[in-house]
Structure formats: structure tokens, C-alpha cells
């Protein structure tokens, strides 16, 4: 009978000591990887093995398995030293399947060989003469494998199998604990990242301490306090004004909302915080109870709504201004109608009174008539002011220099103002000219000077200032008023008087509104100025502070000072002489076209007329150079007026154009071929307006 080949038994050290060492390694390790290395070092020593390893994941459906950790003796390096990837062969799949079918260890040694198909491959690849392994399933997860190799010589595991199984189960428990902790830590990191990167401020308030126990970077930015300083040192009491905007004490109001949250509610409300710089910050806050068995904690989510509040305030201001403008427009329409009819009545009264003057009355009767005529003139002056407010007064605009207007008024201004008012002038010497009615401009300035005088009954300083200003889009919408952005001239009159109360500022331009004593003012002065400025295409703004003074600023559009682009013929002198200028007319209505041609020809121009834009384009190409295009905006054919102008300017970029239209919206349109220097006329066009427009266009004075 043949003898069994010699073999040794794997005799581990003391089981209790081994398990204690495994427990210590699991408990003291700082991470999962540290735990795996330390327990495998213990396993290597306990079983006297040449290699101890843990593999995860072990998925037989993929091409490779991953050796998660491995510890070896120096003479027997393993798969981890070669990259940690193990190819999934048929033998490996058999091995994985075998381990999954049992909770006990699987052995290959001289005594037990349950892995025939795996033997030769394991021995060839890893030098494993004996091995034992078992499946681990921490947290019911996918398959993990734990095993050892003896490579120097074959051993039998009959005396080591029970301890190996006990250690495997303990490692499985340690894996479950460690994976649970790491998942919680990962979840905490994700939650912390969500909080730290949130745009809203998030805090957790310890109600008993009265301070924040947690805060994110957004809260630090909101309050202007670093996170580490914010926590434990600040709470709502230190970061809120004494009273909220509704007048309630901040501490009382905050406590009411906090208690609602602690009782399970979810209060949402607006709040005014005060940052470390002392600036009030309007916020929207939502609260919720933060679960904790030992402390009263409340979580707060805080959103800075400063921008929203500013937008709401701007919108409210615009709505007030719109309502005020609509009210002034309605009052102006009514006032204009009344003034117009009243002027007719005054005309009849005055005419009859003047006839009575010539009727040979007695001195007493003549005195009565003259008194009535004086009253009639005063009534006419009153209606003129009403018409100015209603923007229906007759104006004769002319190019004027506001600095010169003020200087001219300086001679009689001193007679209007008392000696205790110091007049100071800051007049721009290079002021742009404006186009406005000279007499009405003087009247507006006089009204403002008289108002300033009346506001300084005890004396003060009256300052008159002129300046060139450029109004941008944002200024036109907010700071200045409803004016077209661009070049403007500002005339400001300031006083150091009593100022205007806030509640009166919105009404200062209303007709008959006055804060003066009865009989000291008609209440039409500022109304007249407002109407005159609107009728002149400008605006007036008032700034006032009680007991400091008032400033009224008039904004006039600067008169166009365009360069003269056409050096050959279109200069100021040559444009007065129409001879030699060739005009291309495009008008689809024959009767209108004939009238235009006759007017322009009789004025000395050479005219070629076309029935539409397409024909005008052909004539321009065929007939040579033209000095100006006069065109309707809407015509049949491919080329409308703006399209025709754009096409011709590709051939002659400096070609002046006069547009005509029967529609107001088209006559004032911009873009689509129209330039700002182009002249736009509303039909019907009189002879005078047409010839003046052509002359202006040729001079480059669009």
C-alpha cells in the first residue's frame, strides 16, 4: 500500500488572540483601505501564509476582477504588484460560482480538492500550492472574496478552517460597518457641498445659545462675517436692527417665527437683517425645525432680495410717474380747451371795450372801461399760461444760447431780487446752442427765479448754472425723465430756501397747486414751465430737501450741429442757389409727383421723377450723378423708400435723402435705411416746407 505524500498542517496561532488582533485592526483603522491592509497583515502572520488577499468586485459577467488589497511575503509577490487586475477565465468563473454557493470556506490542499478546474491555473499564475477562500457579502452587496495562499509548500487546512471562517465573518462585519460609515461620510460630504455651494444663506440656530451652530459661505457673504467667526458668536439678535420695517421689535417677531418652526411649522416671511457694516439687507426667510434629541435647533434659509426690492421700488416709481404724467396730460387737455374758448370770449369782450373807448364816454365811464380792458389783458395773460401748461401756446423756436439768455436777464434780475439774496452764476462758456422760443425761455427762467426768491424770505444764495450733458439710456429712464438720449443742455436754478416737503413734490407741476399764502401765487408758474419744456421737446426735474433748498433743472435738446458732408455743392452758401442741383424724385401717385416736380423745377432745380423705387434705381444708374433723393416711403415694387435709399447709398454713400409719408409712424421711423440726418416730412407737404427741407438736406443740416 502506497504511502501518502508528505504534507504539513496549517496550525494557526491562538484563536482568541488572532480574533482580538483582527478586532483591533478593524477598530483602530482610519479608513477602509487601512483596515484591509491591517487585517491582512494579521491574517498573513496568524496562518503563516505567503499571500493574503481580498478581491472586489467579483462579477463573473465582466472580463476582469479587481484585487482590492493584498499582502505577501517578499518571495511571493501577487497580482496587486502587477496592477491588481485579474482576467476572468472559465476557471475563475468556476471558482467564483463555487464560493457563491456556500457560506463556508472553499479549500484546495493535499487533503481536500474541491477546485480541480482551478488547480493548474492558480498554481501556474500565482504559485499557490494550497489555498483557502470564502465569500463575503457586507451589506448584502455584490460578492467579495477573502483568501490565503501557501506557495512555499503545500499545507492542509483542516485545523485552520474554523478560525479562517471566524476571521472571514469578522472581516465581513468590519466591512459592513466601515462601508456604512463611509457611505454616511460620503453623504455628509455631498450634503455639505450642497450647503456650501448654495446661493442662499443657510444657518442652523441653537435657540438656547442664541447663536448659529452652522453656517455656509453664502451666510458669511450676506452678513460680512467669516464662517468660523459667525458660528458660536452671532445670531439673529446681533444681525438685525432693533425694529423691523413694520415697527415691531425684531426680537419679538423673530421669536414668534422660531417657535412656530419648533412646533412643526414652516414659516416664510420677509426680514431686514443688518450686516457687520451696519447696512440693512432685505431678505426672504424660511424656517424649519432641525431634528436633534438634545437641543432646540432651527434651520434657516435666507435669500437676499435687495435687487428684487430695488426693482419693485423702481417699478413703483415708474408707475407713479406714469400716473402723474397721465393726470397732467388730462388736466392739460382740459385746461387747453378752456383757455382756447376763454380766449375767444376775451377777444369779444376786448373788442367791444375798445369800441366803447371811441364812443365819447364821460371821464367816469372811460375809467370803468379802461379798468375792464386792464382786467381783460390780465385774463389774456392767465390763459397764455394755461396754454403753456397745456403745450398749446404758440412758440417760435429759434437757435439760442442759454448762457447768453441768462446774462441778458442779469441786468433786470437785480431789481427783482432783494439785497439779502446772493446771486451766483456758473455759466458754461462753450455751451451748445438749443432751439427754443426766446420769450418763453425767459419767462420760464423768471418763474423759477421768483419761486427761489419766495423760498428765501430771510435771504440766501441763488445759483444759476448751465452745462452740456450727455443723457444715456439709463439716465433717460430714471434720473432725468422721459427724454430722448443724446446731447442736451442743462439749465439749473438752485436756492438755499425752505425746500419742498416730500408729500408736495409729486404735485408741484399741477396747475393751481401752490404752497404760498392766499393771494401770493396763482399756482401756474411751474405748470407753465412744465408745459413749455414738454412742448419744446425737453423736460424739467425738481430736487428738494426741506430746510436745505431746491434745485430745478431744465433739459433742452441741443441743436443739431452736423458736419457739412458734401464739399462740392452742398455748403451753406451754395445751397441757397438752386441752380445746378439735380434731384431724383420717387413718388407713385402721379398727381403728387407732378406737383413735386413743378415746385422743384420752378425753384431752379433739375428734376427727374420716377413712379416707384425700382424705376428710380434704374434712372440713378442710367442718368449719372444726383445731388439728392426725394422719395415716398411706401411705394409699389421691390424697392420701398428706405430700401431705395439704402441701395443708392451703396453707389453714393453721402447722398442726402428727404423722406415723405402720409403716415406719422412712418415719417418718424428709424433704421431700415434711414439715418438720423435724413429729413422726414408728413404729407401734405407745403411748398415752403418742401423747399426748406431740400435746402437743409443739401447743406447737411438734417
Secondary structure, 3 states (H helix, E strand, C coil): CCCCCCCEECCCCCHHHHHHHHHHHHHHCCCHHHHHHHHHHHHHHHCCCCEEEEECCCCCCCCEEEEEEEEECCCCCCHHHHCCEEECCHHHHHHHHHHHCCCCCEEECCCCECCHHHHHHHHHHHCCCEEEEEEECHHHCCCEEEEEEECCCCEECCCCHHHHHHHHHHHHHHHHHHHHHHHHHHHHHHHHHHHHCCCCEEEEEECCCCEEEEECHHHHHHHCCCHHHHECCCCCCCCECCECCCCCEHHHHHHHHHHHHHCCCCCEEEEEEECCCCCEEEEEEEEEEECCCCCCEEEEEEEECHHHHHHHHHHHHHHHHHHHHHHHHHHHHHHHHHHHHHHHHHHHHHHHHHHHHCCCCCHHHHHHHHHHHHHHHHHHHHHHHHHHHCCCCCCCEEEECHHHHHHHHHHHHHHHCCCCEEEEEECCCCCCCEEEEHHHHHHHHHHHHHHHHHHCCCCEEEEEEEEEEEECHHHHHCCCCCCCCEEEEEEEEEECCCCCCHHHHCCCCCCCCCCCCCCCCCCCHHHHHHHHHHHCCCEEEEEEECCCEEEEEEEEEECCCCCCCCCCCCCCCHHHCCCCCEEEEECCCHHHHHHHHHHHHHCCCEEEEECCHHHHHHHHHHCCCCCEEEEECCCCCCCCHHHHHHHHHHHCCCCEEEEEECCHHHHCCCECCECCCCEEEECCCCHHHHHHHHHHHHHCCC
